[in-house]
Amino acid sequence: MSRLTVVLSQAPGRHPAKRALEESVVAALLLEPGLEVSVVPNLYDLGPDHTGRLFLDAVRGDMVVLSWLYPRAAFWLLDRDGVKGHMGEVKLKPPVDEDESEGGEEAAEERPPAIGAVGDIPDRHIYCLDLRDFNKAEPYIGEIKRIAAECRERREAKAREKAANSPAIVQLGLAVNPAAEPGANGHAANGALAAFTPDALLAAASRRWYPVIDYDRCTNCLECLDFCLFGVYGVDSIERILVENQDQCKKGCPACSRVCPQQAIIFPEYKSAAIAGADTGAVGGLKIDLSKLFGGDVADALSMAVHERDRELVNDGREAVGMAVGIPKRQEGKPAGPKDDLDRLVDDLDSLGL
């Protein structure tokens, strides 16, 4: 029987309460049948050659990932690392304060069509759980049991469908053994994961800082490419935006996330929930307040982004550019419509040569 892979990503540092929760979750999961449980360092810090990253790439089939990140951030971080799949629906929801409940509903809105994930998506699901939601192991154990049952039912349904479509092969006893099939990423079955030892998986990983693109929101407007002056972004062979040189990103600077019109750029460990990948309920803070744009108040998104970019340019020994370079404009190719305040403001800036 195929086993569900569960991966726990440790929090950076050695916070005792976080370590205690991680240990209790892993200890409980090890007692559950049908699970393949492993621990890796902080997902965000795993370089391409780290054993933990190679392990994730070798996992076949459905996977549950527990991390100290928002689920959306964790999913697209894995996608960036080549660990692809369909986002599994998680039923476990964090407690909601009464003050926050109305804001979550109000923030929901229709978005323009996104370009979607890059490349072929394997026929498997990845479920991401946030370890910050509960301080006890029990909620996570219960949800993983539910996910395991859901994945098992889905596999069995596919097996029945396959058997119905090829009855002669089944009767002859020549049906393919699912355990012998290559993994979702073209790798061997989960049994091959035994080659990754716990010590190798948990080798120290250096802290990193880089953006992650949510392709379920990204419309390929390329405003981040125009705004970033550090060579972080590029485009692929079909002109789709990508994070090309992630290590050229300036640590602690989330400026490009602030100018993205769809909040599709995530910095998973930033202090603001909207930028760190919280779902729709927390993204309202990224909206540009035009009344403050030139008022010297960096509380609005665009002026804050310009301030952050100028700071990093100066730290690099370059000149600050202010509003003169890469100011976000409306998406080219968008059907013509009445100009809003930002359109008119950009036109005025262009006419002034700024």
QUICORDA-V337880 format. One record per pair of residues at least 24 apart in sequence whose C-alpha atoms are under 7 Angstrom apart, sorted by the first residue. I is the first residue (numbers start at 0). GAP is how many residues later the second one is. If there is no record, write none. Layout:
i=I gap=GAP
i=I gap=GAP
This chain:
i=1 gap=177
i=2 gap=31
i=2 gap=32
i=2 gap=33
i=3 gap=30
i=3 gap=31
i=3 gap=32
i=3 gap=58
i=3 gap=59
i=3 gap=144
i=4 gap=30
i=4 gap=31
i=4 gap=32
i=4 gap=57
i=4 gap=58
i=4 gap=59
i=5 gap=29
i=5 gap=30
i=5 gap=31
i=5 gap=32
i=5 gap=57
i=5 gap=58
i=5 gap=59
i=6 gap=30
i=6 gap=31
i=6 gap=32
i=6 gap=57
i=6 gap=58
i=6 gap=59
i=7 gap=30
i=7 gap=31
i=7 gap=32
i=7 gap=57
i=7 gap=58
i=7 gap=59
i=8 gap=30
i=8 gap=31
i=8 gap=32
i=8 gap=33
i=8 gap=34
i=8 gap=57
i=8 gap=58
i=9 gap=30
i=9 gap=31
i=9 gap=32
i=9 gap=57
i=10 gap=31
i=10 gap=57
i=11 gap=30
i=20 gap=114
i=20 gap=115
i=20 gap=116
i=23 gap=113
i=24 gap=112
i=28 gap=112
i=39 gap=161
i=39 gap=162
i=40 gap=161
i=40 gap=164
i=43 gap=164
i=44 gap=160
i=44 gap=161
i=44 gap=162
i=44 gap=163
i=45 gap=159
i=50 gap=149
i=50 gap=150
i=51 gap=149
i=54 gap=141
i=55 gap=27
i=56 gap=25
i=56 gap=26
i=57 gap=129
i=58 gap=124
i=58 gap=131
i=59 gap=123
i=59 gap=124
i=59 gap=125
i=59 gap=127
i=59 gap=129
i=59 gap=130
i=60 gap=63
i=60 gap=122
i=60 gap=123
i=61 gap=62
i=61 gap=63
i=61 gap=64
i=62 gap=62
i=62 gap=63
i=62 gap=64
i=63 gap=62
i=63 gap=63
i=63 gap=64
i=64 gap=62
i=64 gap=63
i=64 gap=64
i=65 gap=62
i=65 gap=63
i=65 gap=64
i=65 gap=65
i=66 gap=62
i=66 gap=63
i=66 gap=64
i=67 gap=62
i=67 gap=63
i=67 gap=64
i=68 gap=61
i=68 gap=199
i=69 gap=60
i=69 gap=207
i=69 gap=208
i=70 gap=57
i=70 gap=58
i=70 gap=59
i=71 gap=205
i=71 gap=206
i=72 gap=193
i=72 gap=195
i=72 gap=203
i=72 gap=204
i=73 gap=54
i=74 gap=53
i=75 gap=136
i=75 gap=137
i=75 gap=138
i=76 gap=135
i=83 gap=37
i=83 gap=38
i=84 gap=36
i=84 gap=37
i=84 gap=38
i=84 gap=39
i=84 gap=40
i=84 gap=41
i=85 gap=38
i=85 gap=39
i=85 gap=40
i=86 gap=38
i=86 gap=39
i=86 gap=40
i=87 gap=37
i=87 gap=38
i=87 gap=39
i=88 gap=38
i=89 gap=37
i=91 gap=51
i=93 gap=39
i=102 gap=178
i=103 gap=176
i=103 gap=177
i=103 gap=178
i=104 gap=176
i=106 gap=173
i=106 gap=174
i=106 gap=177
i=107 gap=172
i=107 gap=173
i=112 gap=106
i=113 gap=101
i=113 gap=102
i=113 gap=103
i=113 gap=104
i=113 gap=105
i=114 gap=100
i=114 gap=101
i=114 gap=103
i=114 gap=104
i=114 gap=105
i=115 gap=99
i=115 gap=100
i=116 gap=98
i=116 gap=99
i=121 gap=62
i=121 gap=63
i=122 gap=61
i=123 gap=60
i=208 gap=40
i=208 gap=42
i=209 gap=36
i=209 gap=37
i=209 gap=39
i=209 gap=57
i=210 gap=54
i=210 gap=55
i=210 gap=56
i=211 gap=53
i=211 gap=54
i=211 gap=55
i=212 gap=51
i=212 gap=52
i=212 gap=53
i=213 gap=50
i=213 gap=51
i=216 gap=45
i=216 gap=47
i=217 gap=44
i=217 gap=46
i=220 gap=110
i=222 gap=37
i=222 gap=105
i=223 gap=32
i=223 gap=36
i=225 gap=100
i=226 gap=29
i=226 gap=99
i=226 gap=100
i=227 gap=28
i=249 gap=62
i=252 gap=55
i=254 gap=50
i=254 gap=53
i=254 gap=54
i=255 gap=49
i=257 gap=28
i=257 gap=43
i=257 gap=44
i=257 gap=47
i=258 gap=42
i=258 gap=43
i=258 gap=46
i=258 gap=69
i=323 gap=30
